[in-house]
Amino acid sequence: MNSSYKIFLWLSIQIPLITYGQGFQVNLQGQVQQGMGGAGTACMQDASSLFFNPGGASFVRGTSFNVGVTPTFARGAFMDDKTHEVSRTNSPVSTPFAAYGLFEMKDSARLKMGLAVYTPFGSTVQWEDNWTGRFALTRLELRAIFVQPTISYKITKLIGIGAGIVYATGKVNLQKDIPLTDANGNYGHAELSGKAQGFGFNVGIYFTPIEKISIGVTYRSKVKMAVNNGQANFTVPAGVSTNFPDGSFKSELPLPSVTSLGLGFKPTNKLDFTLDINYVGWKAYDTLSFDYMNNTTSLVDTKSARMYKNTFAFRGGVQYKPTGAFVARLGLAYGITPVQDGYVTPETPDANRVNYTAGIGYHIGKHLDIDASFLFTHLERTDTNKETNLSGTFKTNVCAPGISIGYKF
């Protein structure tokens, strides 16, 4: 295997899926639920139920709209095991958002139609100049937006079912240095960018067996994001430029399925407890492959093992209404990483984590609701990557304050 091939193989296998690692999956689709640890499968309170459980959306009274955003501040650091050098990120603020419209049919109060637009995956990571792992990554921007038209129907006073079709659109921009230098000692640089799209679905059942208990079950399908016309651009020394021609590439990036079981308990009119168990089908992301239009002896189509594993996440929260207008919320979540030892990268420096959340809500009159939430989590992971031999400890702190406005008719 010649050195040029090794360089490009290394480049290809490290193409990032920052949106797909559990550490970067964006569970910020509703401020009410965010305040309660992200649990919402059995908690039907506003139009965000279109995402959390389409079957329960039919139990939300009237017609309602909800728009929210959660600015996310993430700061990371890496300590190299060999040199003990510390490198840091200077990533911009990410802004995952969600918008929902839930409409009650005049001829049937049991039937609801809805449209949800939300960002379940995506963020931007940017490392400081000349950091230890610059040959693995310098900057990565990823975005995925889901558009979900939905139908929800209340079969009886106790049971509701619902389903939504998901259209996903997204983009990726990756930049990293290449360990080849020109006459001035400048390293080469690679930039890969492209747009992706895919389809999936979201289905759910909501059941209230007795007055104070609610149960929800949902399944959000895997979505295969196809990149059919990505663009690869290389800046390398003139002597090897023919080995790294600019051109297009194809790839397919899987977004995992999520199966959720939710339980709700309402002991009084002022108090709610909720619990979610999520099973995330990360095993679908076992291999990453790329098909390049312009192949050379150095630039060949590649396949790389990622070996993610299916995982669980546990989310719980409480909501208390001391008055008719004010609501207070607390939550806790524990997520198990899908990234196995030997496969941790600067794009997915993921680890098992605990999310701490809190939230408040205020009802203004009969129609207007304002909700806010706050999330904090800390990640730490030590690993040696099998492909790049990058070895060290990643630490990340994430703070995510959010706000939404809802209107009910």
N, C-alpha and C positions, 0 to 999 in steps of 0.2 A: 504494500500500500504506500503510494508516494505521499510526500509531505503536504502537497496542495490538496489532495483528496482528504487527508486527515483533517486539515483545517476546515474544509467545507462540511465534512461530516459533523465535526464538532459544532459548527455554526447551525446546522440544520436541526440537530437533535435538541438544541437548547431553545428552539422557537417557543415562546412562552404562552402559557394559558393562564395568565394571572386571574382572569375572570373565572376560571374553572376550578381552581383549588378551593377547598373548603375555607381557607383563610381569606379568600377574596370573593367568595360568593356573597352577593349583596342581599342580605335578608332585611331589607328596609322598605317594605311595601305598604306600611300603614302605621301612622303615629300612635293610634290606640294600642295596636298589637306590639309595636316596638317598646312601649313603656312597660309591657308585661312580658319581656323576654323574647318577643317575636312569636308568641303563641297566639293562634287565631283560628284554628281549624274548627273549634266548637264555640267560638265567641263571635256572634253576629251582631254588630253594632252600627255599621255604616256601609257605604258603597264599596269599601275595600274588601268586603266579603267576596267580591267577584274573583279576587286572587286567592284568598285564604280558603274559601270553600264555596264553589259555585252552587252547590246544593242548598246551602244556608242563605244565599242571597235573597231567596223568595220569602224569608222570614223578616227581612228588613222592611219596616213600614214605609209606604209611600215612595215617592221619587226623590232621589238624592244625588248630589254631586260632591266629589272630594278631590282636592288637589294638594299635594304635599311635596316637600323636598328635604333632604337630609345631607347637608354639607359634611363631608367626611375628611378628617384630618389624620393622616397616617405618617408616623415618623419611624424610620428603621435604621438599624446599625448592624454592622458585621465586623467581628473580630477574627482575623486570620489566625489559625492554629499555629502556623509556622513562624510568622513574623510578629504576631500580636498587634499588627497594624489595625486601627479602627477606621472603618469607612461608614459614611452616613448618606441617607437619602435626603433630597430636597424636593420632594414630590409636590405638585400643585394640589389644591383642594379638589376632591371629586364631588360631584353633585348628583347622586342618584335621586330620581323623582318618581312619582306615581300620580296618575290621574284616573278617576273613575266616574262613570255616569251610570246610574241604575234607574230604570224606568218601569213604573207600574202600569200595566195595561188596563185601560178603563173598563173593558168588558170582562175582565177577570182579575181580581185582586190576587189570585194564586200565581199568576204568570208574571215574571219579571224578565226584562231584556236589559242587557248591559254592555258597556264597552270599557275595557281596562287597557291602559297604556303604562308600562312600568319598566324598570331597568333592574333585572335580577342578577346581571353579571356586568362587571366593568370597573376600571379604575386606571390611574396613571401612576407609574413608578419611575422615578428619575434618580439615578445615583450621582454623587458628586464626581467632578472631573478626576480622571486618573486613579480611580479607586481600584482596589485589589482585584475585583472581579469584572473589570471592564471588558474582558474578552468573552464574558458570559452575557453581559447586559450593560447598556448605558441608559437607555430610556425605553419605556414600553407604555403605549396608550392603547387601551382596549375599551370598546363600547358595545353593548348589546341592548336593544330595545325590543320589548315584546308588545304586540298589539293583539288583544284578545276579545273578540265579540263573544257574548255569552247569553245562554238561555237558562233560566232557573224556574222550576215549577214546584209548588207546594202540593204534593199528592193528597195529603190529609193535614189535619191540624198538628200532626206529630212528625211527619216525614216530608223532606224536600230533596229533590234531585236537581242537578245542573251540569252543564257542559259548556266548554268554550274551545274554540279553535284558535291556535296561537300562530301568528306570523312573526318571525324573529328576523331582525335586521341588525347588522353590526359592522364594525370596522376594527382594524388592527394596524398599529405602526410600531415596529420594532427597530431599535438601533443598538449597535454594539461595535466595539473595535475588533480588528482582525490582527493577529500577531504576525504581521508582515510590515516591514519598515521601508520607507523610501530613502533617497540619498540624504535627506535632511533629518532622518530619524523619526519621522511622523508615521504613526501606525495607520494601517488601512482601516476602512470603515464600511459597515454594511447597514443598509436600511431596507426592510421588507415591509410592505404595506398592502392592504387589500380590503375589499368589502365582502361581507358574508351574509347569507340568508338561509333560513330553514323554516320548518313547520312542525307543529306539535299540537297537543291538546291538554286541557285541564278539566277533570271531572270530579264530582264530589257528591256525597250523601250527608244529610243532616237529620238528626233524629233526637226527639225530646221524649224519652220513655215515661218520665214523670216530670212534674212541674219544675223541680229545682235542678234537674240533671239534663245536660245536653251532650250529645256524642256526634263527632264528625269524622268522616273518612274521605280522604282525597288522594288523587293520583295525578301528578303533573308529569307528562311524558318526557322522554329523552328528545332533544332537538339536535339534529345534525346540521351544523352550520357549514355550508359549502362555500369555500373560497375558489371561484372559478377563474378569476383573472387578476390574481395578486401580482404586484410589481416588485422585483428584486433589483436593487441598485447597489453597485460596489465601487468603492474608491480604494484602489490598490496600486502598488508600484507598477510602473509601465511595463516592466519585464514580465509580469504575470497577468496583465490585464486581459489577454485573450483567454485565459483559463477561467476568468470570472466575468462573463458577459452579462450585461443587464438584460432583463427579460421578464416574462410572466411565469407564474407558477400556479398550480392547483393544490388544494388541500381540503381536508374535511375535519372539523373540530367538533367533538361531541359535548353537548351540555347535558348533564345527567338527569335522570328521572328522580322524582321525589314522591315517596308514599308517606302519608301522614295520618296518624290517629290522634284525635283531640278529645279531651274530656273537659266539660264545664260544670261548675257547681255554684249555685246561687242560693246561699243559706238565708239571705234577707234581701230586701229591695235595694239596700245600700252596698252590698258586698258581693263580689264575684271572684271566683278562683278559676284558673284555666291552666291546662297542661297539654303540651304537644309532644309527640314522639315522631321524629322524621327519620325515614330510612332512605339514604341517598345512593343512587346507583352509579357510583364513580367507577366501578369496574369496567364500564363501557369505554373508559379512556385508558386502554392498555397499550395502544400503539399510535404513534404520530408519524404520518407519511407525507412526503412532498413530491410532486411531479413537476419538474422544471421543463419549460419549453426549449431552452437552449442548453443542451447537455454538452459537456466537454469531459476530458479525462479527469478533471478536478471537480466539475460541477455535475454530479450525478443525482438521479432520483434516490431518495433515502427513506428508510423506515427505522424508527427508534422506539424501543420499549419504554413505556411510562409506568406501567404496572400499578396504577391506582387501585385502591380497594374500596368496596362498598362500606359505608359508615353510618353511624347513628348520630343524631343530635337530639337533645332533650331541652325543652323550653317550658318555663312555667312563670305564672305571674298572678298578681292580685290587683283588684280594682275596688276603690272605696269612694262612696259618694256621701260626704258629710252633709251636703246641702243639695238642693235640686239643681243648682247651676254648676257646682264645682266637683271635679273628679280628680283623685290622686291614684297613681299607679306605681307598682314596683315589680321587677322581674329579674330572672336569672336564667341563663342558658349555658349548656355544656355541649361542645361540639368535638367530635373525634376526627382527627385529620385523615384524609385519604392518601396522603403522600407517605410512601414507605421509606425506610432508611435506605440511603444510597441514591435517592432520587430528588432530594431537596435542591432547589435552584434559587437564584435571586428573584426570579419571577414568582415562585411559589414557596417562600420560606415559611411554610405552614407548620402548625403544631396543634396539639389538643389545646382547647382554650375555654375560658369561662367569660361569658359576657354579663356585665352588670348593667342593668337598665332602670330607668325611672321615667315617669311622665306625669303630665297634668292635662286637664281638659276643662273648658269653660263653655257653657251654653248661654248664648246671647239671645234672649227671647225664645220663640218657639222654633225658629228656622236655622239659626246660624250657630255653628260649633267651631271652636278653635282648640286644637290639640297640639301638644309639644312633647318631645321625648329626648332622652339623652342616653347614649351607650358608651361604655368604656370597656376595652379589652386589652390584654397584654399577651404577646406570643413570644416564646423563646424556643429555639431549636438548634441543636448542634449536630452536624452531619458532614460526611465526606461524599461528594457527588461522584458516582462511578464513572461518568463520562469525562468530566472536566477536571476531576481531582481537586476541585475547590473545597477546602476544608476549613470549617470554623463554626462560629456561633452567630446566628441571626437573632436579633431582638426587635420587636415591633410594638409600638403603642398606637392604639386607634381610639379617637374620640369622635363621636357622631351626634351632634345636636340636630334635631329636626322639628319641623312645624308643618301643620296642615290646616286648611280651611274647608269646612263642609257646609253644605246648604241642603235643607230638606223641605219638601213641599207637603 
